[in-house]
Amino acid sequence: MKQFLFFSILFLLSLFSVTAQTNLSDYSFVVVPDNFEFTSEKDQFQLNSMTKQYLNSVGFNAFFQDELPRVNNCDGLYADVISGGSFITTTMQVILKDCKGTVVFESQEGKSKRKDYRQAYQESLREAFKSINKLNVKQTDIVIDTSPSNVLKATEKRLNDKVAPVIKDKVIVSKGSVYSGPESKFSHYTNTRLSFLLRKYFDSYYLYREDSDIDMAFTLLGELKKRPDGKGYKIEGVLNGLATFQENGDLSIQNGTEVSVFVFQN
């Protein structure tokens, strides 16, 4: 009877692990807060940075809120860390919730007996992540949300104010070798003090403008599709014209006689 009970418990634990792995891998990102409830300031003791780093190292796509591109909130998870313990022991536990606030995963408690707060918190957090590492999570690719419900109401006015001057900037295009474009899923660009995000999707790219002064992340400006003759791309959307990548990663968009260059950052 005891042997049967022992193997039953092992089976249930194994089933829980597999289920957690499958569920967590089905999400595309994790949002880490700037501070936790038990801390008194942003990223105190570097616990939030450590949480983000550890999540990325074990198969998650972790972001702070202000780093996250425009996405469907329910495609991701939301991390929290809770602290407890006694006078001589500090404990930490990592919690992952879905967009509705439902807890979908709780790590094992990490423990530390160190007296120094920084050392105790960091050591117990590392211990808590040992149980997460065993799940072998591999989250799916993050998907940027371009649904109409998430488009800025004043987009047309703001695009006239902010994008049109970018297109009218006359610059000299680099004479370097042309190549097919960056291989990274996300690349960052700048143009006249504005920031842009380029997302690679199969053989195409999507160009977004960062709206840092409003309560939205990015606005879609256009899709870059390969030209039939293989000579660069054609961008269609708010921006229209011929698009070419330079050897240094810069993106040139030509509309008639006017050319605008988006400078590659990383």
Sequence and secondary structure as in RCSB ss.txt:
>XXXX:A:sequence
MKQFLFFSILFLLSLFSVTAQTNLSDYSFVVVPDNFEFTSEKDQFQLNSMTKQYLNSVGFNAFFQDELPRVNNCD
GLYADVISGGSFITTTMQVILKDCKGTVVFESQEGKSKRKDYRQAYQESLREAFKSINKLNVKQTDIVIDTSPSN
VLKATEKRLNDKVAPVIKDKVIVSKGSVYSGPESKFSHYTNTRLSFLLRKYFDSYYLYREDSDIDMAFTLLGELK
KRPDGKGYKIEGVLNGLATFQENGDLSIQNGTEVSVFVFQN
>XXXX:A:secstr
 HHHHHHHHHHHHHHHHHHHHHHHHHS EEEE SS TT SSTTGGGHHHHHHHHHHHTT  EEEGGG  SB GGG
EEEEEEEEEE SS EEEEEEEE TTS EEEE   EEE  SSHHHHHHHHHHHHHHHHHTT        B   GGG
S TTHHHHHHHHTHHHHH       S EES   SSEEEEEETTEEEEEEEETTEEEEEEE TTTT SEEEEEEEE
E TTSSSEEEEESS EEEEEETTS EEEEETTEEEEEEE  
